[in-house]
Amino acid sequence: MRRPITLAHEDAHQAARAHVEDRMYAALYAAIMEHRLHAGAKLTEQGLADIYGAARYNVRRVLMRLASDGLIDLKRNRGARIAKPGAKEASDMFELRQTLEGALIAKVARFAQELDFLRLRELIAREREAYMGGDRPRWIRLSADFHIELARLAGNMLVVDTLRRLVSRTTLMISTADSQQPCSFDEHAAIVDALAARNVDGARAAMARHLERCACRMLRPQHEAFDLRTALGQPDAHSNEPELNIKD
């Protein structure tokens, strides 16, 4: 008679763990992509555990997810830091993006339907709206999403996963101080226009120009101090939610 109670308790435990991990992941992902946590910033397991009222085991799982996204670097005995690609890695990543995204163009032009192009245009419209409204966080994320959605239309999920990591990592290098658009919606629109017209050469050229311009808008070194709680939007870690102290 005790087994159902034990299983129910375990289910509740797993649900609570998933909740705190998902909440922590979403907050860190947003803070990194929005440049509230700058490249090279160190993340400590204990600091994050204190902020979210979680066990260090939960923090490690979240950090591993972010590392698989390419957003943080995990090194043995050195902890976790926000990814800070060097000049050579940056050049290599954009070169690989040119190859991958250029190769996707022909498949998208061949197989995408009008509804697909309509969805891409709606995404670009939301990107433009965010930019015009001064919502930089949403604008940056939508700019990255455009490239992922375009890859999905080509139908190769291995490429989608690879590109997601590359897009996330290169987004870190866009300068927050740069007044230029980190990933222009007008350039995105030019790509979609060429694709909708089944103009493969034109779409490839538009993508190549776009990525070249993105590569020129690299993140400049930042050395300012930061407060982890503030960067994550939680100056008071437990003011709004009860503590979730999930043990290993």
FENFENZI-V364947 format. One record per helix or strand of 3 or more residues. SS is the DSSP state (H for helix, E for strand). FROM is the first residue (numbers start at 0). TO is the last residue. If there is no record, write none. Layout:
# FENFENZI-V364947
ss:SS from:FROM to:TO
ss:SS from:FROM to:TO
This chain:
# FENFENZI-V364947
ss:H from:1 to:32
ss:H from:44 to:51
ss:H from:55 to:67
ss:E from:71 to:74
ss:E from:78 to:81
ss:H from:86 to:110
ss:H from:113 to:131
ss:H from:135 to:153
ss:H from:156 to:170
ss:H from:184 to:195
ss:H from:199 to:214
ss:H from:227 to:230
